[in-house]
Amino acid sequence: MFEFLALITNKKYWILHSYIIKFILKLYGIKVGKNFYCEGVPKLKIKGKAENIVIGSNVSFLGNIDLRNRENGKIIICDNVSIDNDTRFVSANDTVLTIGEGTGIGPFSIFNCGVNVTIGKHCLISGHVYIQSSEHGFEKEQLIKEQNHSYGEIIIGDDCWLAADAMIAKDVKLGHGCIVGAKSFLRNVEYANNSIVAGAPSMKIGERK
């Protein structure tokens, strides 16, 4: 129905829709800045504090976005961020998940954060990118699903590009200007500014000129 109304009004419907969604988010206690734009209905699974979710100014949700927190988890979406449809953000424990100013995120990407995850300014994150700062224990004497998690911080510098289907696991640090190739897997690695990395497991294959 929303898409039909947008179609017959040449997308002007989304302006009214965005005001309504912003009003509802603020009723929950979520902080929302100026010029919020939304082409979907956010899915809220808030088991922590709603005020721990902060949406900056000029932020665009280009479809249905899934926002989840529990314990003292924080989700901070900075100004001028664009997020495509069916992207999920999860922040648990005392985690701060930060999406830096001017960053664009493609569809069907997932951010599962059990410890801090920082995405820098003006990054490009393609579709189906998976960022996960925790993992299950896997000792053989116990079911995996019953074992405790281990955690490792993820830091992505400014002006980075994560290509489609990349997976960033725990303990990863990318300097400014890095490029991660499609379908790459990064875990427990650090790369300097302007590195080009690819592969599963990843390796450095070049540098930006």
RODO-2510 file (C-alpha; in nm, 4 decimals, decimal comma):
residues 209
     n   res          X          Y          Z
     1     m     0,0000     0,0000     0,0000
     2     f     0,2774     0,2469     0,0884
     3     e     0,4542     0,1817    -0,2422
     4     f     0,1275     0,2334    -0,4323
     5     l     0,0650     0,5690    -0,2619
     6     a     0,4218     0,6716    -0,3393
     7     l     0,3743     0,5685    -0,7025
     8     i     0,0569     0,7697    -0,7617
     9     t     0,1964     1,0766    -0,5847
    10     n     0,5322     1,0677    -0,7633
    11     k     0,7020     0,9748    -0,4338
    12     k     0,5637     1,2803    -0,2517
    13     y     0,3790     1,0437    -0,0179
    14     w     0,7094     0,9458     0,1433
    15     i     0,7461     1,2967     0,2875
    16     l     0,4252     1,2619     0,4893
    17     h     0,5133     0,9027     0,5704
    18     s     0,8523     1,0120     0,7064
    19     y     0,6933     1,2641     0,9428
    20     i     0,4627     0,9957     1,0780
    21     i     0,7437     0,7414     1,1278
    22     k     0,9627     1,0037     1,2955
    23     f     0,6795     1,0909     1,5336
    24     i     0,6312     0,7245     1,6243
    25     l     1,0042     0,6652     1,6774
    26     k     1,0203     0,9649     1,9104
    27     l     0,7192     0,8329     2,1021
    28     y     0,9258     0,5226     2,1764
    29     g     1,2052     0,7460     2,3034
    30     i     1,4374     0,7149     2,0046
    31     k     1,6226     1,0363     1,9217
    32     v     1,5743     1,1505     1,5616
    33     g     1,7348     1,4553     1,3974
    34     k     1,6156     1,6936     1,1272
    35     n     1,5100     1,5985     0,7732
    36     f     1,4533     1,2313     0,8503
    37     y     1,3375     1,0358     0,5431
    38     c     1,1871     0,6881     0,5434
    39     e     1,0466     0,4668     0,2671
    40     g     0,9459     0,1788     0,4919
    41     v     0,8405     0,0806     0,8403
    42     p     1,1217     0,0261     1,0936
    43     k     1,1079    -0,2995     1,2870
    44     l     1,1808    -0,2282     1,6531
    45     k     1,2981    -0,4977     1,8933
    46     i     1,4005    -0,2852     2,1888
    47     k     1,4882    -0,4793     2,5017
    48     g     1,7248    -0,2114     2,6290
    49     k     1,6787     0,1657     2,6468
    50     a     1,5095     0,3299     2,3505
    51     e     1,7039     0,6516     2,4125
    52     n     2,0207     0,4536     2,3377
    53     i     1,9186     0,4626     1,9719
    54     v     2,0175     0,7925     1,8119
    55     i     1,9421     0,8866     1,4509
    56     g     2,1134     1,2014     1,3242
    57     s     1,9984     1,4663     1,0781
    58     n     1,9461     1,4040     0,7057
    59     v     1,9319     1,0275     0,7563
    60     s     1,7469     0,8196     0,4941
    61     f     1,5913     0,4762     0,5458
    62     l     1,5250     0,3473     0,1937
    63     g     1,3058     0,0571     0,3042
    64     n     1,2297    -0,1509     0,6117
    65     i     1,5101    -0,1250     0,8692
    66     d     1,5489    -0,3567     1,1696
    67     l     1,6684    -0,1868     1,4904
    68     r     1,7418    -0,4023     1,7953
    69     n     1,9109    -0,3419     2,1268
    70     r     1,9287    -0,5105     2,4635
    71     e     2,1080    -0,4542     2,7945
    72     n     2,2874    -0,1189     2,7531
    73     g     2,3477    -0,1496     2,3782
    74     k     2,3658     0,1765     2,1829
    75     i     2,3065     0,2401     1,8124
    76     i     2,4296     0,5765     1,6829
    77     i     2,3551     0,6666     1,3209
    78     c     2,5316     0,9933     1,2414
    79     d     2,4239     1,2715     1,0047
    80     n     2,3795     1,2225     0,6284
    81     v     2,3704     0,8430     0,6411
    82     s     2,1726     0,6460     0,3817
    83     i     2,0571     0,2909     0,4612
    84     d     1,8967     0,0619     0,2041
    85     n     1,6162    -0,1847     0,2684
    86     d     1,6187    -0,4851     0,5016
    87     t     1,9333    -0,3894     0,6890
    88     r     1,9597    -0,5053     1,0528
    89     f     2,1359    -0,3358     1,3433
    90     v     2,1806    -0,5231     1,6724
    91     s     2,3625    -0,3840     1,9768
    92     a     2,3910    -0,5814     2,3023
    93     n     2,5787    -0,5697     2,6340
    94     d     2,7534    -0,2312     2,6716
    95     t     2,8230    -0,2058     2,3010
    96     v     2,8266     0,1144     2,0990
    97     l     2,7532     0,0634     1,7297
    98     t     2,8412     0,3808     1,5397
    99     i     2,7682     0,4489     1,1726
   100     g     2,9794     0,7476     1,0710
   101     e     2,8664     1,0622     0,8957
   102     g     2,7978     1,0364     0,5237
   103     t     2,8184     0,6580     0,5074
   104     g     2,5961     0,4605     0,2689
   105     i     2,4819     0,1057     0,3445
   106     g     2,3443    -0,1336     0,0832
   107     p     2,0473    -0,3686     0,1199
   108     f     2,0341    -0,6842     0,3333
   109     s     2,3419    -0,5967     0,5377
   110     i     2,3659    -0,7103     0,9017
   111     f     2,5464    -0,5557     1,1994
   112     n     2,5474    -0,7945     1,4981
   113     c     2,7394    -0,6255     1,7758
   114     g     2,8278    -0,7740     2,1125
   115     v     3,1201    -0,5337     2,1578
   116     n     3,1959    -0,1954     2,0007
   117     v     3,1737    -0,1585     1,6244
   118     t     3,2738     0,1703     1,4638
   119     i     3,2124     0,2489     1,0970
   120     g     3,3952     0,5627     0,9841
   121     k     3,2805     0,8630     0,7850
   122     h     3,1907     0,8502     0,4150
   123     c     3,2186     0,4733     0,3838
   124     l     3,0483     0,2593     0,1197
   125     i     2,9048    -0,0669     0,2466
   126     s     2,7590    -0,2806    -0,0295
   127     g     2,4652    -0,5187    -0,0127
   128     h     2,4738    -0,8402     0,1918
   129     v     2,7715    -0,7300     0,4022
   130     y     2,7842    -0,9068     0,7403
   131     i     2,9586    -0,7476     1,0381
   132     q     2,9757    -0,9600     1,3545
   133     s     3,1841    -0,8669     1,6591
   134     s     3,1115    -1,1859     1,8556
   135     e     3,1225    -1,5594     1,8013
   136     h     3,0110    -1,8722     1,9851
   137     g     3,2498    -2,0960     2,1707
   138     f     3,2936    -2,4297     1,9948
   139     e     3,4545    -2,6741     2,2392
   140     k     3,3496    -3,0261     2,1437
   141     e     3,2276    -3,1344     2,4883
   142     q     2,9278    -2,8973     2,4791
   143     l     2,6645    -2,7933     2,2275
   144     i     2,7828    -2,4864     2,0379
   145     k     2,4564    -2,3016     2,0944
   146     e     2,4986    -2,3405     2,4728
   147     q     2,8518    -2,1997     2,4886
   148     n     2,9480    -1,8448     2,5807
   149     h     3,0450    -1,5879     2,3214
   150     s     3,3856    -1,4347     2,2707
   151     y     3,4169    -1,0763     2,1501
   152     g     3,6491    -0,8538     1,9523
   153     e     3,6136    -0,4875     1,8566
   154     i     3,5721    -0,3896     1,4910
   155     i     3,6962    -0,0523     1,3641
   156     i     3,6456     0,0541     1,0028
   157     g     3,8226     0,3790     0,9105
   158     d     3,6897     0,6681     0,7032
   159     d     3,6401     0,6374     0,3264
   160     c     3,6407     0,2572     0,3224
   161     w     3,4555     0,0413     0,0717
   162     l     3,3268    -0,3020     0,1689
   163     a     3,2163    -0,4820    -0,1468
   164     a     2,9178    -0,7172    -0,1718
   165     d     2,8988    -1,0247     0,0515
   166     a     3,2050    -0,9320     0,2571
   167     m     3,2083    -1,0643     0,6135
   168     i     3,3886    -0,8817     0,8916
   169     a     3,4282    -1,0938     1,2060
   170     k     3,5744    -1,0031     1,5449
   171     d     3,9069    -0,8257     1,6061
   172     v     3,9333    -0,6377     1,2779
   173     k     4,0802    -0,2925     1,2239
   174     l     4,0845    -0,1238     0,8834
   175     g     4,2693     0,2031     0,8336
   176     h     4,1266     0,4934     0,6376
   177     g     4,0644     0,4383     0,2678
   178     c     4,0701     0,0581     0,2668
   179     i     3,8870    -0,1563     0,0115
   180     v     3,7578    -0,5053     0,0922
   181     g     3,6807    -0,7265    -0,2071
   182     a     3,3540    -0,9089    -0,2668
   183     k     3,3002    -1,2298    -0,0663
   184     s     3,6052    -1,1633     0,1496
   185     f     3,6333    -1,2870     0,5092
   186     l     3,8229    -1,0839     0,7688
   187     r     3,8927    -1,2015     1,1244
   188     n     4,1636    -1,1031     1,3703
   189     v     4,3460    -0,8822     1,1198
   190     e     4,4628    -0,5240     1,0883
   191     y     4,5311    -0,3402     0,7627
   192     a     4,6982    -0,0031     0,7138
   193     n     4,5457     0,2973     0,5399
   194     n     4,4530     0,2536     0,1724
   195     s     4,5041    -0,1239     0,1692
   196     i     4,3154    -0,3332    -0,0855
   197     v     4,2327    -0,6737     0,0597
   198     a     4,0451    -0,9766    -0,0726
   199     g     3,9944    -1,3460    -0,0185
   200     a     3,8683    -1,5887     0,2433
   201     p     4,0739    -1,5658     0,4556
   202     s     4,1703    -1,2168     0,3480
   203     m     4,5102    -1,1002     0,2321
   204     k     4,6457    -0,7689     0,1094
   205     i     4,6546    -0,7574    -0,2701
   206     g     4,7416    -0,3914    -0,3314
   207     e     4,7118    -0,0287    -0,2306
   208     r     4,5113     0,2660    -0,3531
   209     k     4,7176     0,4997    -0,5681
***
